[in-house]
Amino acid sequence: MMQPKPKTPLLLFNTETRQIETIAPFDQNCFRLYTCGPTIYDFAHIGNFRTYVFEDLLRRTLRFFGYRVIQTMNITDVDDKTIRGAIQKKCSLNEYTEPFRKAFFEDLGTLHIERAEHCPAATDYIPEMIHLIETLIAKGCAYKSQNGSIYFKIKSFPSYGRLSHLHLDELLVNASGENEADEYDKENIADFVLWKAYDPSRDGSIFWESPFGPGRPGWHIECSAMAMKLLGETIDIHCGGVDNIFPHHENEIAQSESYSGHRFVRHWVHVEHLIVDHKKMSKSLNNFYTLRDLLNRGYTGAQVRYLLLSTHYRMQLNFTLRGLDAAKASLQRLEDLIIRLQEIDTNGSGDGIGELLSSADKGFCQALIDDMNISAALAVLFDLVRELNTLSDANCLSQSDAQKALALLKKWDEVLGVLPFDQEETISHELQALLQRREEARQTKNYPLSDQLRKEILERGYLIEDTSSGARLKKKR
């Protein structure tokens, strides 16, 4: 029986150990990946999408190196904000959250973020959450307060704080991360809520029945229940933003491991904050952007994705519109090369192109292996762009060479998800006719008509580019 081909070992920083470690899936072939998704009370903003783009980059990289990935990204559709929104709109919770859920998946498509295998909504897993809480109560790890809410007893979990590197005696505030009117009804101020007892003035008609009385789950228990149900009691990688480290992920560890008796997550990965013009993104500072805000300014999903992925995930990303313009220029440079390679139709020996591409591929892969060093990977990409343009300028590339280079770029784009190969699409006969009329107008020196036709083509989303082989249309980006 043939042995499976060994996979490339990858290095990734582990938040828990604060070290770069070799990652390997528990079953040797398939990574089980959990990523904290959005709370759908509004449109996701670009800070959220910085994390989601990195998680997509990680997912694509794992598959690029031959691993299978089973990813779960949760959708939080019940919390204080969604309930408050539904009550204000005088509609059901689902009616309030559904437009934002739909918009979120549309935004994922715009940013070329692959859909996770599982995208569970919290409200579909209430029974699993109740079972988890019942087990924690039975084990003495949780208790019911006087008002009916259920709290996790932090002192029952001695290693609490190992992810955030906080100690119990430093926790002078509650660890729920949620507004709690009854925080003094707890045994310890640091204990966090598992089940919120129903409050008519806060919750309206939104609640679930449970053995503990009517109410709804706390934020943290939702992720533990969905992760363990869909991926198992021990998962390989858990991702999120750095703001999730404490209290959310710290609490997930405590309640999950207290429930199962097993290690919950083998490797924790967190993405640094996105700031705007060196300031925290805030509506009050007028520097708050959703993806849709940027699309309305004329930018594309590929341009936004490129900017969001171009800074290493453990470094803060300073987002600016100038930076987005630079991303646009970078993608234009890549598109120009791709078009140039596609148009090469000459025969030639192509001596050295194989060595050039092999060396570039090795450098690109090594950068990804080394803690997802995307900056180094992009540097390899643009070094190759320069080399290929130089060879093309000297007429040293054959059609065979060009096809090999295009194949490598397409291979890399399995990870990057930004390279503009869509210019291969057929341009309509109508646009081609307008271009032909414009060329005829130029030849007859009918410049007013030539300018009019250029403007009409531009309004339809295309630029006219004059080349040595004649004019061509290029999609405006």
Secondary structure in CASP SS format (residue, H / E / C, confidence):
PFRMAT SS
TARGET T0000
AUTHOR 0000-0000-0000
METHOD secondary structure of the structure
MODEL  1
M C 1.00
M C 1.00
Q C 1.00
P C 1.00
K C 1.00
P C 1.00
K C 1.00
T C 1.00
P C 1.00
L E 1.00
L E 1.00
L E 1.00
F E 1.00
N E 1.00
T C 1.00
E C 1.00
T C 1.00
R C 1.00
Q E 1.00
I E 1.00
E E 1.00
T E 1.00
I E 1.00
A C 1.00
P C 1.00
F C 1.00
D C 1.00
Q C 1.00
N C 1.00
C E 1.00
F E 1.00
R E 1.00
L E 1.00
Y E 1.00
T E 1.00
C C 1.00
G C 1.00
P C 1.00
T E 1.00
I C 1.00
Y C 1.00
D C 1.00
F C 1.00
A C 1.00
H E 1.00
I H 1.00
G H 1.00
N H 1.00
F H 1.00
R H 1.00
T H 1.00
Y H 1.00
V H 1.00
F H 1.00
E H 1.00
D H 1.00
L H 1.00
L H 1.00
R H 1.00
R H 1.00
T H 1.00
L H 1.00
R H 1.00
F H 1.00
F C 1.00
G C 1.00
Y C 1.00
R E 1.00
V E 1.00
I E 1.00
Q E 1.00
T E 1.00
M E 1.00
N C 1.00
I E 1.00
T E 1.00
D C 1.00
V C 1.00
D C 1.00
D H 1.00
K H 1.00
T H 1.00
I H 1.00
R H 1.00
G H 1.00
A H 1.00
I H 1.00
Q H 1.00
K H 1.00
K C 1.00
C C 1.00
S C 1.00
L H 1.00
N H 1.00
E H 1.00
Y H 1.00
T H 1.00
E H 1.00
P H 1.00
F H 1.00
R H 1.00
K H 1.00
A H 1.00
F H 1.00
F H 1.00
E H 1.00
D H 1.00
L H 1.00
G H 1.00
T H 1.00
L C 1.00
H C 1.00
I C 1.00
E C 1.00
R C 1.00
A C 1.00
E C 1.00
H E 1.00
C C 1.00
P C 1.00
A E 1.00
A H 1.00
T H 1.00
D H 1.00
Y H 1.00
I H 1.00
P H 1.00
E H 1.00
M H 1.00
I H 1.00
H H 1.00
L H 1.00
I H 1.00
E H 1.00
T H 1.00
L H 1.00
I H 1.00
A H 1.00
K C 1.00
G C 1.00
C C 1.00
A E 1.00
Y E 1.00
K E 1.00
S C 1.00
Q C 1.00
N C 1.00
G C 1.00
S C 1.00
I E 1.00
Y E 1.00
F E 1.00
K C 1.00
I H 1.00
K H 1.00
S H 1.00
F C 1.00
P C 1.00
S C 1.00
Y C 1.00
G C 1.00
R C 1.00
L C 1.00
S C 1.00
H C 1.00
L C 1.00
H C 1.00
L H 1.00
D H 1.00
E H 1.00
L C 1.00
L C 1.00
V C 1.00
N C 1.00
A C 1.00
S C 1.00
G C 1.00
E C 1.00
N C 1.00
E C 1.00
A C 1.00
D C 1.00
E H 1.00
Y H 1.00
D H 1.00
K C 1.00
E C 1.00
N C 1.00
I C 1.00
A C 1.00
D C 1.00
F E 1.00
V E 1.00
L E 1.00
W E 1.00
K E 1.00
A E 1.00
Y C 1.00
D C 1.00
P H 1.00
S H 1.00
R H 1.00
D H 1.00
G C 1.00
S C 1.00
I C 1.00
F C 1.00
W E 1.00
E C 1.00
S C 1.00
P C 1.00
F C 1.00
G C 1.00
P C 1.00
G E 1.00
R E 1.00
P E 1.00
G C 1.00
W H 1.00
H H 1.00
I H 1.00
E H 1.00
C H 1.00
S H 1.00
A H 1.00
M H 1.00
A H 1.00
M H 1.00
K H 1.00
L H 1.00
L H 1.00
G C 1.00
E C 1.00
T C 1.00
I E 1.00
D E 1.00
I E 1.00
H E 1.00
C E 1.00
G E 1.00
G E 1.00
V H 1.00
D H 1.00
N H 1.00
I H 1.00
F H 1.00
P H 1.00
H H 1.00
H H 1.00
E H 1.00
N H 1.00
E H 1.00
I H 1.00
A H 1.00
Q H 1.00
S H 1.00
E H 1.00
S H 1.00
Y H 1.00
S H 1.00
G C 1.00
H C 1.00
R C 1.00
F C 1.00
V E 1.00
R E 1.00
H E 1.00
W E 1.00
V E 1.00
H E 1.00
V E 1.00
E C 1.00
H C 1.00
L E 1.00
I E 1.00
V E 1.00
D C 1.00
H C 1.00
K E 1.00
K C 1.00
M C 1.00
S C 1.00
K H 1.00
S H 1.00
L H 1.00
N C 1.00
N C 1.00
F C 1.00
Y C 1.00
T E 1.00
L H 1.00
R H 1.00
D H 1.00
L H 1.00
L H 1.00
N H 1.00
R C 1.00
G C 1.00
Y C 1.00
T C 1.00
G H 1.00
A H 1.00
Q H 1.00
V H 1.00
R H 1.00
Y H 1.00
L H 1.00
L H 1.00
L H 1.00
S C 1.00
T C 1.00
H C 1.00
Y C 1.00
R C 1.00
M C 1.00
Q C 1.00
L E 1.00
N E 1.00
F E 1.00
T C 1.00
L H 1.00
R H 1.00
G H 1.00
L H 1.00
D H 1.00
A H 1.00
A H 1.00
K H 1.00
A H 1.00
S H 1.00
L H 1.00
Q H 1.00
R H 1.00
L H 1.00
E H 1.00
D H 1.00
L H 1.00
I H 1.00
I H 1.00
R H 1.00
L H 1.00
Q H 1.00
E H 1.00
I C 1.00
D C 1.00
T C 1.00
N C 1.00
G C 1.00
S C 1.00
G C 1.00
D C 1.00
G C 1.00
I H 1.00
G H 1.00
E H 1.00
L H 1.00
L H 1.00
S H 1.00
S H 1.00
A H 1.00
D H 1.00
K H 1.00
G H 1.00
F H 1.00
C H 1.00
Q H 1.00
A H 1.00
L H 1.00
I H 1.00
D E 1.00
D C 1.00
M C 1.00
N C 1.00
I H 1.00
S H 1.00
A H 1.00
A H 1.00
L H 1.00
A H 1.00
V H 1.00
L H 1.00
F H 1.00
D H 1.00
L H 1.00
V H 1.00
R H 1.00
E H 1.00
L H 1.00
N H 1.00
T H 1.00
L H 1.00
S H 1.00
D H 1.00
A C 1.00
N C 1.00
C C 1.00
L C 1.00
S C 1.00
Q H 1.00
S H 1.00
D H 1.00
A H 1.00
Q H 1.00
K H 1.00
A H 1.00
L H 1.00
A H 1.00
L H 1.00
L H 1.00
K H 1.00
K H 1.00
W H 1.00
D H 1.00
E H 1.00
V H 1.00
L H 1.00
G C 1.00
V C 1.00
L C 1.00
P C 1.00
F H 1.00
D H 1.00
Q H 1.00
E H 1.00
E C 1.00
T C 1.00
I C 1.00
S C 1.00
H H 1.00
E H 1.00
L H 1.00
Q H 1.00
A H 1.00
L H 1.00
L H 1.00
Q H 1.00
R H 1.00
R H 1.00
E H 1.00
E H 1.00
A H 1.00
R H 1.00
Q H 1.00
T C 1.00
K C 1.00
N C 1.00
Y H 1.00
P H 1.00
L H 1.00
S H 1.00
D H 1.00
Q H 1.00
L H 1.00
R H 1.00
K H 1.00
E H 1.00
I H 1.00
L H 1.00
E H 1.00
R C 1.00
G C 1.00
Y E 1.00
L E 1.00
I E 1.00
E E 1.00
D E 1.00
T E 1.00
S C 1.00
S C 1.00
G E 1.00
A E 1.00
R E 1.00
L E 1.00
K E 1.00
K E 1.00
K C 1.00
R C 1.00
END
